[in-house]
């Protein structure tokens, strides 16, 4: 038997209950009518008593429920059936129950959280064993301590090997291996300065930590004097040939082979009357004519060309020695790489001019124009002058 209590408000009366096609009720439906103030329903399990109580509790819950009130005045209902018991009573421990829907949900949440706590506790225990090892001896912590110890030893050994150059810089951090290692790690994380070569760093340390003020020597500049005069000399662009009033002059000029003839004159002297050019008997006055053709002026011009070539070679050799010495000697205010680049430009021009001077000496009748080195020399001088100005500041 399942009682259903209906509280009456001002003689409101439940007149009928009809259920169609719900639970055990047929599609044709069943209807309770002529209801009174108090009604008792009896029946075996599964005959539909709970379904009637559900219809009374919420007629709108199912389309097959239809509950009628006298004059259409429905009043609030309180139904105490199996649904109510499941929603409001929960057994947390054997023989102990909680009352109310909120208590049931709270108890269920507690159970869920307890299961989650147990799971998290197991995970914490597993991670703890990984971290500290079984029994608290070993694990990742021990590995970290070993790695830290190895790092401290390596940092300390590095400190010892560089102590001579950076002892002052290490001041305040050489009290212990741990302190020195911690300082290096902090610098690694926070220092954003550009890396420099060890030799440059050593030089900078010697400059910064020197007990007295450091005097930076100025650079002796190479001299480019005289190069421009040689490179622009008019004799290099003039064709050097012999006299016009000599018998052989016309032929030599017409053939334009004065350089070739000049090279053959010494052979004529030792040819014992034969022409060194054609191997035929030479005219008796040929040597005199050739000597007259290559007169004193010709020889003077040849000598001047040789002198210019020698001067150019000597001056450029001195410049080469001076600049290579500057490049190989570190200087606080000089960019040696930039100096090397600028000197390479200068040297390429000089090498070309040397080749042209050799050509002029071998073929005096050729016209030669040397390239100017003034601009390249000025670029080198400007770099060295700027370094000296900084050294004097």
C-alpha positions as CSV (number, residue, x, y, z in Angstrom):
1,X,0.0,0.0,0.0
2,X,1.3,3.5,-0.9
3,X,-0.5,6.3,0.9
4,X,-0.9,9.7,-0.9
5,X,-1.6,12.7,1.3
6,X,-3.5,15.6,-0.3
7,X,-3.8,18.7,1.9
8,X,-7.1,20.5,1.4
9,X,-7.2,24.3,1.0
10,X,-10.7,25.6,1.5
11,X,-12.4,22.3,0.5
12,X,-10.6,21.9,-2.8
13,X,-11.4,18.5,-4.1
14,X,-9.5,16.1,-6.4
15,X,-12.3,14.8,-8.6
16,X,-10.6,12.4,-11.0
17,X,-7.2,10.8,-12.1
18,X,-6.8,9.5,-15.5
19,X,-3.7,7.7,-16.9
20,X,-3.3,6.8,-20.5
21,X,-0.6,4.5,-21.9
22,X,1.9,5.2,-19.0
23,X,3.8,2.4,-17.2
24,X,1.3,-0.5,-16.8
25,X,-1.7,1.4,-18.0
26,X,-3.3,0.5,-21.3
27,X,-3.4,2.9,-24.3
28,X,-7.1,3.1,-23.8
29,X,-6.4,4.5,-20.3
30,X,-7.8,4.0,-16.8
31,X,-9.7,6.5,-14.8
32,X,-10.3,7.0,-11.0
33,X,-13.4,9.1,-10.4
34,X,-15.8,9.9,-7.6
35,X,-12.9,10.6,-5.4
36,X,-13.3,11.8,-1.8
37,X,-11.4,13.8,0.7
38,X,-9.5,10.7,1.9
39,X,-8.9,7.8,-0.6
40,X,-7.0,4.5,-0.1
41,X,-5.6,2.6,-3.0
42,X,-4.6,-1.1,-2.6
43,X,-2.8,-3.4,-5.0
44,X,0.1,-5.8,-5.5
45,X,3.5,-4.6,-6.6
46,X,3.6,-3.3,-10.1
47,X,0.0,-2.7,-10.5
48,X,0.4,1.2,-11.0
49,X,0.1,2.7,-7.5
50,X,3.4,4.7,-7.8
51,X,2.3,5.9,-11.3
52,X,-0.9,7.4,-9.8
53,X,1.2,9.2,-7.1
54,X,3.5,10.5,-9.8
55,X,0.6,11.9,-11.8
56,X,-0.7,13.6,-8.6
57,X,2.8,15.0,-7.9
58,X,3.3,16.5,-11.3
59,X,0.5,16.1,-13.9
60,X,2.6,17.8,-16.6
61,X,5.5,15.3,-16.3
62,X,4.0,12.9,-18.8
63,X,1.5,13.4,-21.6
64,X,-0.7,10.5,-20.3
65,X,-1.4,12.1,-16.9
66,X,-4.7,13.9,-16.5
67,X,-5.7,15.1,-13.0
68,X,-9.0,17.1,-12.4
69,X,-9.9,19.3,-9.5
70,X,-13.3,20.6,-8.5
71,X,-14.0,23.9,-10.1
72,X,-10.5,23.6,-11.7
73,X,-8.9,24.8,-8.5
74,X,-5.7,22.8,-8.0
75,X,-3.8,23.0,-4.7
76,X,-0.1,22.2,-3.9
77,X,0.4,18.5,-3.3
78,X,3.0,16.5,-1.2
79,X,3.7,13.0,-2.4
80,X,5.7,10.6,-0.3
81,X,6.5,7.7,-2.6
82,X,9.6,5.8,-3.6
83,X,10.9,8.8,-5.7
84,X,10.8,10.9,-2.5
85,X,12.6,8.3,-0.5
86,X,15.4,8.0,-3.1
87,X,15.8,11.7,-3.4
88,X,15.8,12.5,0.3
89,X,17.3,9.5,2.1
90,X,20.8,8.2,1.5
91,X,22.8,5.6,3.4
92,X,26.4,6.8,3.9
93,X,27.3,4.1,6.4
94,X,25.4,1.0,7.3
95,X,22.4,2.0,9.4
96,X,23.1,5.8,9.1
97,X,21.0,7.9,6.7
98,X,20.9,11.5,5.6
99,X,17.7,13.4,5.0
100,X,17.0,15.9,2.2
101,X,18.0,16.2,-1.5
102,X,20.8,18.7,-0.8
103,X,22.3,16.3,1.8
104,X,22.2,13.4,-0.6
105,X,24.0,15.5,-3.3
106,X,26.5,16.7,-0.8
107,X,27.2,13.2,0.4
108,X,27.7,12.0,-3.2
109,X,30.1,14.9,-3.9
110,X,32.0,14.0,-0.7
111,X,32.3,10.4,-2.0
112,X,33.5,11.6,-5.4
113,X,36.0,14.0,-3.9
114,X,37.3,11.3,-1.5
115,X,37.9,9.0,-4.5
116,X,39.7,11.8,-6.4
117,X,41.8,12.6,-3.3
118,X,42.8,9.0,-3.1
119,X,43.8,9.0,-6.7
120,X,45.8,12.2,-6.3
121,X,47.4,10.9,-3.2
122,X,48.6,7.8,-5.0
123,X,50.0,10.0,-7.8
124,X,51.8,12.2,-5.2
125,X,53.3,9.1,-3.7
126,X,54.5,7.9,-7.1
127,X,56.0,11.3,-8.0
128,X,57.6,11.5,-4.6
129,X,59.3,8.1,-5.1
130,X,60.6,9.4,-8.5
131,X,61.8,12.6,-7.0
132,X,63.4,11.2,-3.8
133,X,63.8,7.5,-4.6
134,X,62.7,4.6,-2.5
135,X,63.2,5.5,1.2
136,X,64.2,9.1,0.4
137,X,67.6,8.3,-0.9
138,X,68.2,8.8,-4.6
139,X,65.8,9.7,-7.4
140,X,65.8,12.9,-9.4
141,X,66.9,15.0,-6.5
142,X,70.0,13.0,-6.1
143,X,70.6,13.3,-9.9
144,X,70.2,17.0,-9.7
145,X,72.6,17.3,-6.8
146,X,75.2,15.2,-8.7
147,X,74.8,17.4,-11.8
148,X,75.1,20.6,-9.8
149,X,78.3,19.3,-8.1
150,X,79.8,18.4,-11.5
151,X,78.9,21.9,-12.8
152,X,80.4,23.6,-9.8
153,X,83.6,21.6,-10.3
154,X,83.8,22.6,-14.0
155,X,83.1,26.3,-13.2
156,X,85.7,26.3,-10.5
157,X,88.3,24.7,-12.7
158,X,87.6,27.3,-15.4
159,X,88.0,30.1,-12.8
160,X,91.4,28.7,-11.9
161,X,92.6,28.6,-15.5
162,X,91.5,32.2,-16.2
163,X,92.4,33.6,-12.8
164,X,95.5,35.4,-14.1
165,X,93.5,37.6,-16.6
166,X,90.2,38.0,-14.8
167,X,91.1,37.8,-11.1
168,X,89.8,41.3,-10.3
169,X,86.6,40.6,-12.2
170,X,86.0,37.4,-10.1
171,X,86.4,39.3,-6.8
172,X,83.5,38.7,-4.5
173,X,82.5,35.4,-6.1
174,X,85.6,33.2,-5.4
175,X,84.7,32.3,-1.8
176,X,83.2,29.0,-2.7
177,X,82.4,26.7,-5.6
178,X,78.7,27.1,-5.1
179,X,78.8,30.9,-5.0
180,X,80.9,31.1,-8.1
181,X,78.7,28.7,-10.0
182,X,75.5,30.6,-9.0
183,X,77.0,33.8,-10.2
184,X,77.8,32.3,-13.6
185,X,74.3,30.9,-13.9
186,X,72.8,34.3,-13.1
187,X,75.0,36.0,-15.7
188,X,73.9,33.4,-18.3
189,X,70.3,34.2,-17.7
190,X,70.5,38.0,-17.4
191,X,73.6,39.2,-19.4
192,X,72.5,40.1,-22.9
193,X,75.9,41.7,-24.0
194,X,77.4,40.5,-27.3
195,X,80.0,37.7,-27.0
196,X,83.6,38.7,-27.9
197,X,86.7,36.6,-28.6
198,X,88.8,35.5,-25.7
199,X,91.8,37.5,-26.8
200,X,89.7,40.7,-27.1
201,X,88.1,40.1,-23.6
202,X,91.6,39.6,-22.1
203,X,92.8,42.8,-23.6
204,X,89.7,44.7,-22.3
205,X,90.2,43.2,-18.9
206,X,93.8,44.3,-18.8
207,X,92.6,47.8,-19.8
208,X,89.7,48.1,-17.4
209,X,91.3,46.6,-14.3
210,X,94.8,48.0,-14.6
211,X,95.9,49.7,-11.4
212,X,97.0,52.9,-13.1
213,X,95.6,54.8,-16.1
214,X,96.4,53.0,-19.4
215,X,98.2,55.0,-22.0
216,X,97.3,53.9,-25.5
217,X,100.0,54.4,-28.0
218,X,99.3,56.3,-31.2
219,X,99.8,54.6,-34.5
220,X,102.6,55.7,-36.9
221,X,100.8,56.4,-40.2
222,X,102.2,55.0,-43.4
223,X,103.4,57.6,-45.9
224,X,101.7,57.8,-49.3
225,X,103.8,60.7,-50.4
226,X,105.2,60.6,-53.9
227,X,102.9,57.9,-55.2
228,X,100.6,60.4,-56.9
229,X,103.5,62.0,-58.8
230,X,104.8,58.7,-60.1
231,X,101.3,57.6,-61.1
232,X,100.7,60.8,-63.1
233,X,104.2,61.2,-64.7
234,X,103.9,62.2,-68.3
235,X,106.7,59.9,-69.5
236,X,104.6,56.8,-68.9
237,X,102.0,58.0,-71.4
238,X,104.7,59.0,-74.0
239,X,106.0,56.7,-76.6
240,X,109.8,56.4,-76.2
241,X,111.5,55.9,-79.6
242,X,114.8,56.9,-81.3
243,X,115.9,59.9,-83.4
244,X,114.2,60.8,-86.7
245,X,117.3,61.8,-88.7
246,X,119.0,58.4,-88.7
247,X,118.9,56.2,-91.9
248,X,117.2,53.3,-90.2
249,X,114.7,55.6,-88.4
250,X,112.1,55.6,-91.2
251,X,112.0,51.8,-91.4
252,X,111.9,51.3,-87.6
253,X,109.0,53.8,-87.3
254,X,107.1,52.3,-90.1
255,X,107.4,48.8,-88.6
256,X,106.8,50.2,-85.1
257,X,109.4,47.7,-83.8
258,X,111.9,50.0,-82.0
259,X,111.5,47.9,-78.8
260,X,112.4,44.8,-80.6
261,X,115.3,46.4,-82.4
262,X,116.7,47.8,-79.2
263,X,116.7,44.3,-77.7
264,X,118.7,43.1,-80.7
265,X,121.5,45.8,-80.6
266,X,123.7,43.9,-78.1
267,X,123.6,40.8,-80.2
268,X,124.7,42.8,-83.2
269,X,127.9,43.8,-81.4
270,X,128.8,40.1,-80.9
271,X,127.5,38.8,-84.2
272,X,130.9,39.4,-86.0
273,X,129.4,41.2,-89.0
274,X,126.2,39.2,-89.4
275,X,122.8,40.7,-88.8
276,X,121.3,39.1,-85.7
277,X,117.9,39.7,-87.2
278,X,118.2,38.1,-90.6
279,X,121.5,36.3,-90.3
280,X,122.8,38.0,-93.5
281,X,126.0,40.1,-93.7
282,X,125.2,43.4,-92.0
283,X,126.0,46.8,-93.5
284,X,129.2,48.0,-92.0
285,X,127.5,51.2,-90.6
286,X,124.4,49.4,-89.2
287,X,125.6,49.4,-85.6
288,X,126.6,53.1,-85.8
289,X,123.1,53.9,-87.3
290,X,121.4,51.9,-84.5
291,X,123.5,53.6,-81.8
292,X,122.6,56.9,-83.3
293,X,118.9,56.0,-83.4
294,X,118.9,55.1,-79.7
295,X,120.6,58.3,-78.7
296,X,121.4,59.8,-75.3
297,X,117.8,61.2,-75.0
298,X,116.4,57.7,-75.5
299,X,118.7,56.2,-72.9
300,X,117.8,59.0,-70.5
301,X,114.1,58.3,-70.9
302,X,114.7,54.6,-70.4
303,X,116.7,55.4,-67.3
304,X,114.0,57.7,-65.9
305,X,111.3,55.0,-66.4
306,X,113.5,52.5,-64.6
307,X,114.0,55.0,-61.7
308,X,110.2,55.6,-61.5
309,X,109.5,51.9,-61.3
310,X,112.1,51.4,-58.6
311,X,110.8,54.3,-56.5
312,X,107.2,53.0,-56.8
313,X,108.3,49.6,-55.7
314,X,110.2,50.9,-52.7
315,X,107.5,53.3,-51.5
316,X,104.7,50.7,-51.8
317,X,106.9,48.1,-50.1
318,X,107.3,50.4,-47.1
319,X,103.6,51.0,-47.0
320,X,103.0,47.2,-47.1
321,X,105.4,46.6,-44.1
322,X,103.9,49.4,-42.1
323,X,100.2,48.4,-42.5
324,X,100.9,44.7,-41.9
325,X,102.6,45.6,-38.7
326,X,99.6,47.7,-37.6
327,X,97.2,44.9,-38.5
328,X,99.1,42.4,-36.5
329,X,99.4,44.6,-33.4
330,X,96.1,44.8,-31.4
331,X,95.0,48.4,-30.7
332,X,92.1,49.4,-28.4
333,X,90.6,51.9,-30.8
334,X,91.4,50.3,-34.2
335,X,89.2,47.9,-36.2
336,X,91.9,45.7,-37.7
337,X,89.5,43.9,-39.9
338,X,88.2,47.1,-41.5
339,X,91.8,48.3,-42.0
340,X,92.7,45.0,-43.7
341,X,89.7,45.4,-46.1
342,X,90.7,49.0,-47.0
343,X,94.4,48.0,-47.5
344,X,93.3,45.1,-49.8
345,X,91.6,47.7,-52.1
346,X,94.8,49.8,-52.1
347,X,97.1,46.8,-52.8
348,X,95.0,45.6,-55.7
349,X,95.6,49.0,-57.4
350,X,99.3,48.9,-56.6
351,X,99.7,45.4,-58.1
352,X,98.0,46.5,-61.3
353,X,100.4,49.6,-61.5
354,X,103.5,47.4,-61.0
355,X,102.4,45.2,-63.9
356,X,102.0,48.3,-66.1
357,X,105.5,49.7,-65.1
358,X,107.0,46.3,-66.0
359,X,105.3,46.6,-69.4
360,X,106.6,50.1,-69.9
361,X,110.2,49.1,-69.2
362,X,110.0,46.2,-71.5
363,X,108.2,48.1,-74.3
364,X,109.2,51.8,-74.0
365,X,107.2,52.7,-77.1
366,X,103.9,51.6,-75.4
367,X,101.6,54.2,-73.8
368,X,100.9,53.3,-70.1
369,X,98.5,54.9,-67.7
370,X,98.7,54.1,-63.9
371,X,95.6,53.9,-61.7
372,X,95.5,56.5,-58.9
373,X,95.8,55.2,-55.3
374,X,95.0,58.5,-53.6
375,X,91.4,57.7,-52.7
376,X,92.3,54.3,-51.2
377,X,95.2,55.8,-49.3
378,X,93.0,58.5,-47.9
379,X,90.5,55.9,-46.6
380,X,93.3,54.1,-44.8
381,X,94.7,57.3,-43.3
382,X,91.3,58.4,-42.1
383,X,90.8,55.1,-40.2
384,X,94.2,55.4,-38.5
385,X,93.8,59.1,-37.7
386,X,90.4,58.4,-36.0
387,X,92.0,55.7,-33.9
388,X,94.8,58.1,-32.8
389,X,92.3,60.8,-31.9
390,X,90.5,58.3,-29.6
391,X,93.8,57.3,-28.1
392,X,94.7,60.9,-27.3
393,X,91.2,61.7,-25.8
